[in-house]
Amino acid sequence: HHPPFNSSKMASGVLYTYQGSFRAAKILIAAEYSGTQVNVDKSFEFGKTNNSDAFLKKFPLGRVPAYEAGNVHLHETDAIAWFVANEQLRGTTNVDQALVNQYVSFSNNEITPSACTWTFPTLGFKQYNKQETEAAKEHLKKCFTMLNNLLLNRTFLVGERVTLADISLCCDLVILYQQVLDPKFRESYGNLNRWFVTCINQPQFKKVLGEVKLCETMAQFDTKKYQELHPKDNKKGKAEPKKQPPKKEQPKKEKKDE
């Protein structure tokens, strides 16, 4: 049965983002599942397009990802992903919708900050701080244990099929699995690993994320890369513009630039 508002026809629009954004990946994977037409603006230049008057008129904060469909202008990844999704992805009951929202928020609030703290030094984006990194690891262990228990008898987080909960959490975990979750660290979280590998192998995820390689060794602080990105360790130096995108997806972007 079709709801009277056919979101996939209505939602067809343009996504402004830069290459390799994990936030944008959530939106694009959701669109792969729902069949919504999402066109990434190929001419987008970070720091240029999103500072232009035309862009700021539509999106006053100049943040990306940003989405335009007719006279609809949306910012904030989760809202855009929700808009381009279908009923299955959003959750088919009130309870399922609440759970989907719960895991999306959990991923943003609990996983992402610790993931950045741990992985950014390994990519040279920020200075290594032992205390902060250890605290981040401990917090992630707690989160992983919760998820691992939850996934004991489930294939996906909510219901029997992929939802925005899986899409969001999976995209947020990619950087961790690629950089630091080595076989020894991840061996305690078998159910979580199985779920993650199931997600990244779905054709809709693969199309957007490409091949995701699980790391063999835990990456350490990259001093050389850090110095390249922070000439004279001057925090307000040339590297600053790169810091502008919402924290989460810097890693992939800068790796591509390399």
C-alpha positions in Angstrom: 0.0 0.0 0.0 1.3 3.5 -0.8 0.9 6.4 1.5 -0.8 9.3 -0.2 2.5 11.3 -0.1 4.9 9.5 -2.4 8.1 10.6 -0.8 10.3 9.0 -3.4 8.8 11.2 -6.2 8.7 14.3 -4.0 12.1 13.9 -2.5 14.1 13.7 -5.7 16.7 16.5 -5.4 20.2 17.6 -5.1 22.7 16.8 -2.4 25.5 19.2 -1.6 28.5 17.5 0.0 32.2 16.8 -0.6 33.7 13.5 -1.6 33.9 10.7 0.9 31.6 12.2 3.5 30.4 9.6 6.0 27.4 11.8 6.7 26.5 12.0 3.1 26.9 8.2 2.8 24.0 7.7 5.2 21.8 9.7 2.9 22.9 8.0 -0.3 22.5 4.5 1.2 19.0 5.4 2.4 18.2 6.6 -1.2 19.6 3.3 -2.6 17.1 1.4 -0.5 14.1 3.6 -1.1 14.7 4.2 -4.8 14.7 8.0 -4.3 16.6 10.0 -6.9 19.4 11.9 -5.1 21.8 13.7 -7.3 25.1 14.7 -5.8 26.2 18.2 -7.0 29.4 17.4 -8.9 30.6 21.0 -9.0 30.5 21.4 -5.2 33.7 22.8 -3.8 34.0 22.8 -0.1 34.8 26.2 1.4 33.8 27.8 -1.9 30.3 26.7 -2.9 29.0 26.6 0.6 30.3 30.1 1.3 28.6 31.6 -1.8 25.6 34.0 -1.4 23.4 31.7 -3.4 24.1 28.8 -1.1 23.9 30.8 2.1 20.5 32.1 1.1 19.1 28.6 1.1 21.3 27.2 3.9 22.3 30.1 6.2 24.8 28.1 8.2 26.7 27.0 5.1 27.0 23.4 6.5 27.0 20.2 4.4 25.4 17.8 3.7 22.6 20.0 2.5 19.6 19.0 0.4 17.4 20.8 -2.1 14.2 19.3 -3.5 12.0 21.8 -5.3 11.3 24.5 -2.6 12.3 22.1 0.2 15.7 23.0 1.8 17.0 20.6 4.4 20.2 20.6 6.5 21.2 18.0 9.2 22.1 14.6 7.9 19.5 12.6 9.9 16.6 14.8 8.7 17.7 14.5 5.0 18.2 10.7 5.4 14.7 10.5 6.9 13.3 12.6 4.0 14.7 10.4 1.3 13.9 7.1 3.1 10.8 5.0 2.8 8.5 3.5 5.4 10.6 0.4 5.8 13.8 2.4 6.6 12.0 4.7 9.0 10.2 1.9 11.0 6.8 0.7 10.2 5.3 1.2 13.7 5.5 3.9 16.3 7.7 1.7 18.5 10.0 0.9 15.6 10.3 4.5 14.6 11.2 5.4 18.2 13.9 2.7 18.2 15.3 3.8 14.8 15.6 7.4 16.2 17.1 6.0 19.4 19.9 4.2 17.6 20.6 7.2 15.2 20.9 9.5 18.2 23.0 6.9 20.1 25.4 6.7 17.2 25.7 10.5 16.9 26.1 11.1 20.6 27.9 8.0 21.9 29.9 6.5 19.1 31.0 9.5 17.0 32.8 11.7 19.6 34.8 8.7 20.9 35.5 7.5 17.4 36.9 10.9 16.4 39.0 11.1 19.6 40.6 7.8 18.9 41.0 7.8 15.1 41.8 11.5 14.3 45.3 11.4 15.8 46.0 8.3 13.6 45.1 10.3 10.6 47.2 13.3 11.7 44.1 15.5 12.2 44.7 16.2 15.9 47.3 15.8 18.5 47.3 12.5 20.4 46.2 12.7 24.0 46.7 9.4 25.9 44.1 10.1 28.6 41.4 11.2 26.1 42.1 8.2 23.9 42.0 5.7 26.7 38.7 7.2 27.9 37.3 7.0 24.4 38.3 3.3 24.1 36.7 2.5 27.4 33.5 4.2 26.4 33.4 2.4 23.0 33.9 -0.9 24.7 30.8 -0.2 26.8 28.8 0.7 23.7 30.1 -2.3 21.8 29.2 -4.6 24.6 25.6 -3.2 24.6 25.4 -3.6 20.8 26.9 -7.1 20.9 24.4 -8.3 23.4 21.5 -6.7 21.5 22.6 -8.4 18.2 22.9 -11.9 19.8 19.6 -13.1 18.2 19.1 -10.3 15.6 20.3 -9.7 12.1 19.5 -6.0 12.2 19.0 -3.4 14.9 15.2 -2.8 14.5 12.8 -5.4 13.1 13.9 -8.0 10.4 15.2 -5.7 7.8 17.7 -2.8 7.3 16.5 0.6 8.7 18.1 4.0 9.1 19.4 2.7 12.5 21.7 0.2 10.7 22.7 2.7 8.0 23.6 5.4 10.5 25.5 3.2 13.0 27.3 1.3 10.2 28.6 4.5 8.6 29.8 5.9 11.9 31.7 2.7 12.6 33.5 2.5 9.3 36.4 4.7 10.4 36.9 2.6 13.5 36.9 -0.7 11.7 39.3 0.7 9.0 41.7 2.4 11.4 41.8 0.9 14.9 39.6 -2.1 15.6 42.2 -4.8 15.0 41.4 -8.5 15.2 42.4 -8.7 18.8 40.3 -5.7 19.9 37.2 -6.8 18.0 37.3 -10.5 18.9 35.0 -9.8 22.0 32.3 -8.4 19.8 31.5 -11.3 17.4 27.8 -10.4 17.0 28.6 -6.7 16.3 31.3 -7.7 13.7 28.9 -10.1 12.0 26.2 -7.3 11.8 28.8 -4.8 10.5 30.1 -7.2 7.8 26.5 -8.0 6.8 25.7 -4.3 6.4 28.8 -3.4 4.4 28.2 -6.4 2.1 24.6 -5.3 1.2 24.7 -4.1 -2.4 23.1 -0.7 -1.4 25.9 -0.1 1.2 28.6 -1.4 -1.2 27.5 0.9 -4.0 28.1 4.0 -1.7 31.0 2.9 0.6 32.9 0.7 -1.9 35.0 -2.1 -0.3 35.5 -1.6 3.4 38.7 -3.3 4.6 38.8 -4.2 8.3 42.2 -3.2 9.7 44.9 -5.8 10.6 46.9 -3.5 12.9 45.7 -0.7 15.2 46.8 2.6 13.7 48.9 4.9 16.0 49.4 8.7 16.1 50.8 9.9 12.8 53.3 12.6 13.7 54.5 13.2 10.2 50.9 13.6 8.8 50.0 15.9 11.8 53.0 18.2 11.1 52.1 18.4 7.4 48.5 19.3 8.2 49.5 21.7 11.0 52.5 23.7 9.8 54.6 24.9 12.9 51.8 23.3 14.9 50.0 26.6 14.5 46.4 25.7 15.4 45.1 28.7 13.4 47.3 27.8 10.5 46.7 26.6 7.0 45.0 23.4 8.1 42.1 25.2 9.7 39.7 25.3 6.8 39.9 21.5 6.7 38.5 21.4 10.2 35.2 23.0 9.1 33.2 20.0 7.9 31.2 18.4 10.7 33.8 16.4 12.4 32.6 13.0 11.4 33.6 12.8 7.9 36.9 14.6 7.7 38.9 11.4 7.8 37.8 10.0 4.5 38.0 13.4 2.8 41.6 14.0 3.8 42.6 10.5 2.9 41.3 11.0 -0.6 43.1 14.3 -0.8 46.3 12.5 0.0 
